[in-house]
């Protein structure tokens, strides 16, 4: 398994500094729903401390956790791609402190600085690839457990 990519350290220093000029410090108390699947995705966060669970609603009352994110992790990538809607929901698993970024402002910065845009898109793509690999591993583990466990 590959090592998780952390957004703050993935970008070159000069590009990181430009991006951080747009950052706003925010916090979410434990059990706060940060966003809901299908909602408008117009921002993203880099978690400074605490943990966030990404979840998927499977029934009207039940959610399953698909990933847990912590310090240094990127929360939210749907702001980068049309139709700009969240694919999953997110809830603060503990008290969370994060840097929040306005998606349209970051996209405008990427147009102004194409090298920053390319670096950011590549970094997000690497993060998504890592998460996909992790999810695939979890699914394979579940499949193996079900094959071994008699019904």
C-alpha positions as CSV (number, residue, x, y, z in Angstrom):
1,X,0.0,0.0,0.0
2,X,1.3,3.5,-0.8
3,X,1.8,6.2,1.7
4,X,-1.0,8.7,2.1
5,X,-0.4,12.1,0.4
6,X,-0.9,15.1,2.7
7,X,-1.9,18.3,0.8
8,X,0.1,20.8,2.9
9,X,3.4,19.0,2.2
10,X,2.6,17.9,-1.3
11,X,2.8,21.3,-3.0
12,X,6.1,23.2,-3.5
13,X,6.7,25.9,-0.9
14,X,5.9,28.9,-3.2
15,X,2.7,27.4,-4.4
16,X,1.7,26.3,-0.9
17,X,2.2,29.9,0.3
18,X,0.0,31.3,-2.5
19,X,-2.7,28.8,-1.7
20,X,-2.5,29.5,2.1
21,X,-3.2,33.2,1.4
22,X,-6.8,32.0,0.7
23,X,-7.1,29.9,3.8
24,X,-9.6,30.6,6.6
25,X,-9.3,28.9,10.0
26,X,-12.5,27.1,11.0
27,X,-13.5,24.5,13.6
28,X,-16.3,21.9,13.8
29,X,-17.4,20.5,17.1
30,X,-17.7,16.7,17.5
31,X,-20.8,15.2,15.7
32,X,-21.2,18.3,13.4
33,X,-22.2,17.4,9.9
34,X,-19.8,19.3,7.6
35,X,-21.6,18.5,4.4
36,X,-24.2,16.1,3.0
37,X,-24.0,14.0,-0.2
38,X,-25.6,15.8,-3.1
39,X,-25.1,19.3,-1.6
40,X,-23.3,22.1,-3.3
41,X,-19.5,21.6,-3.3
42,X,-18.0,25.0,-3.2
43,X,-15.2,24.6,-0.7
44,X,-12.7,22.2,0.7
45,X,-10.7,21.8,3.9
46,X,-7.3,20.7,5.1
47,X,-7.7,19.2,8.5
48,X,-5.3,20.6,11.1
49,X,-6.4,18.4,14.1
50,X,-9.2,16.0,14.9
51,X,-10.9,13.5,12.6
52,X,-13.7,13.5,10.0
53,X,-15.7,10.5,8.8
54,X,-16.8,10.3,5.2
55,X,-20.1,8.5,5.0
56,X,-22.7,7.2,2.7
57,X,-26.4,7.0,3.5
58,X,-27.7,3.5,2.9
59,X,-31.2,3.8,4.4
60,X,-33.3,6.7,5.6
61,X,-31.7,6.3,9.1
62,X,-28.4,4.5,8.5
63,X,-25.0,5.8,7.3
64,X,-21.9,3.7,6.8
65,X,-18.4,5.2,7.2
66,X,-16.3,4.8,4.1
67,X,-13.2,6.6,5.3
68,X,-11.8,8.5,8.2
69,X,-9.6,11.5,7.7
70,X,-7.2,13.2,10.1
71,X,-4.5,15.9,10.4
72,X,-3.0,16.9,7.1
73,X,-5.8,15.2,5.0
74,X,-7.8,16.9,2.3
75,X,-11.5,17.0,3.0
76,X,-13.6,17.5,-0.1
77,X,-12.6,17.3,-3.8
78,X,-15.9,17.7,-5.5
79,X,-15.4,21.5,-5.7
80,X,-12.9,20.8,-8.5
81,X,-15.2,18.9,-10.9
82,X,-18.6,19.5,-12.3
83,X,-21.4,19.1,-11.3
84,X,-19.8,20.4,-8.0
85,X,-21.8,18.2,-5.7
86,X,-20.6,16.2,-2.8
87,X,-20.4,12.4,-3.5
88,X,-20.3,11.5,0.2
89,X,-21.3,13.2,3.5
90,X,-18.9,14.2,6.2
91,X,-19.2,14.5,9.9
92,X,-16.7,15.6,12.6
93,X,-15.7,12.4,14.4
94,X,-14.0,14.6,17.1
95,X,-13.5,18.3,17.5
96,X,-11.9,19.4,14.3
97,X,-9.7,22.4,13.4
98,X,-9.1,23.0,9.7
99,X,-8.1,25.4,7.0
100,X,-11.1,26.2,4.8
101,X,-10.7,27.2,1.1
102,X,-13.3,28.7,-1.2
103,X,-13.4,26.6,-4.3
104,X,-14.1,29.3,-6.9
105,X,-11.3,31.5,-5.4
106,X,-8.9,28.6,-5.6
107,X,-10.0,27.8,-9.2
108,X,-9.4,31.5,-10.1
109,X,-5.9,31.3,-8.6
110,X,-5.2,28.1,-10.7
111,X,-6.2,30.0,-13.8
112,X,-3.9,32.9,-12.8
113,X,-1.1,30.4,-12.0
114,X,-1.3,27.4,-14.2
115,X,1.7,25.7,-12.5
116,X,-0.2,25.9,-9.2
117,X,-3.3,24.5,-10.9
118,X,-1.4,21.6,-12.4
119,X,0.3,20.8,-9.0
120,X,-3.0,21.0,-7.2
121,X,-4.9,18.8,-9.7
122,X,-2.0,16.3,-9.6
123,X,-2.0,16.2,-5.8
124,X,-5.8,15.8,-5.6
125,X,-5.6,13.0,-8.2
126,X,-2.9,11.2,-6.1
127,X,-5.0,11.6,-3.0
128,X,-8.0,10.2,-4.8
129,X,-6.0,7.3,-6.2
130,X,-4.7,6.4,-2.7
131,X,-8.2,6.6,-1.3
132,X,-9.5,4.3,-4.1
133,X,-6.7,1.8,-3.4
134,X,-7.6,1.9,0.3
135,X,-11.3,1.4,-0.4
136,X,-10.5,-1.5,-2.8
137,X,-8.5,-3.1,0.0
138,X,-11.3,-2.8,2.5
139,X,-13.8,-4.3,-0.1
140,X,-11.4,-7.2,-0.7
141,X,-11.1,-7.8,3.0
142,X,-14.9,-7.8,3.4
143,X,-15.2,-10.2,0.4
144,X,-12.6,-12.6,2.0
145,X,-14.4,-12.5,5.3
146,X,-17.7,-13.4,3.7
147,X,-16.2,-16.2,1.7
148,X,-14.7,-17.7,4.9
149,X,-17.6,-17.2,7.2
150,X,-20.4,-19.8,6.8
151,X,-23.9,-18.3,6.4
